[in-house]
């Protein structure tokens, strides 16, 4: 017979079985089991196992150390230090990529090998169509795992996995830039059919500002007298928890402190801007203080322009790539260019945005021909 309150029973196979409560997941109690040949052995092991689990004041509530619960607590802790758009990004990555695999695991039971396998599977077969996620997205997944692990340890949970040394080689994509001919064709079309949309495209092509920064730009941010543009806001569409609207437009500070910057503008561009100047609180792209053009709409209008110009498809960010490349070709010092683009370091500018054209490479190579001169 079992002794009252101990949850130790003798089984039909002659062994003793002890049961203890490990925790609670979504209001459901989770039990652990101990088996042994003697009552004394099982009782001792039960005492050892019970001591490993932390109970709350209410005996019916337990500390839930599932990855799902801890990641939720971590996400809640991000609300004070993260922008709303960043929180949405973290939430989506957790729900779509991480929780379906690790959500029901105890963090103490997750092995590093499990995390590595998950990331490899996502890289090969992740995404809605099962074609695999980009290495950039996987790096984001790993970053979230690091943060959740660090949070769990700070809250005194036992963690079984370690991703501190986990690295993924980023794939280098060939970034699209407009060659000199395409840029001339595009500029010619924009100037001959100038309107506020086309003015915005020109501004991005000759200052390198991002599409969200363009859409949030007001005339108060532009000083024609000093020939400067002050970038300190961006516009983006984010998801919401409201089933009726699902998304909303958010105008907020740029992606980083370095993205808040002041950009000098060329004399020719100043002259063009002066023809369209509106009241200070008006948006550049609408001339109105109450109406704006959102990035998705601006992207569509830009694509229409490319089709009319007969230029091969390119996303809006190609304007920024092209600007950076032309600056390097013109002899800009990289530090100045990095600050104009709003990067935190020169390395980002060199690695991500500066792509010398074949003509520039050829001219540089020809400079070596002096050593091959035949006398």
ABEGO torsion letter per residue (X at the ends): XBBBGAGBBBBAAGBBBBBBBAEBBGGBBBBBBBBBABAAAAAAAAAAAAAABBBBABAABBBBABAAAAAAAAAAAAAAABBAAAAAAAAAAAAAAAAAAAAABBAAABBAAAAAAAAAAAAAABEAAGAEBBAAAAAAAAAAAAAAAAAAAAAGBBBABBAAABBBBBBBBBBBBBBAAAAAAAAAAAAAABBAAAAAAAAAAAAGBBAAAAAABBAAABBAAAGBBBBABBBBBBBBABAAAGBBBBBBBBABAAABBBBBBBAAAAAAAAAABBBAABBAAAGBAABBBBAAAAAAAAAAAAAAAGBBBBBAAAAAAAAAAAAAAAGBBAAAAAAAAGBABAAAAAAAABBBBAAAAAAAAAAAAAAABBX
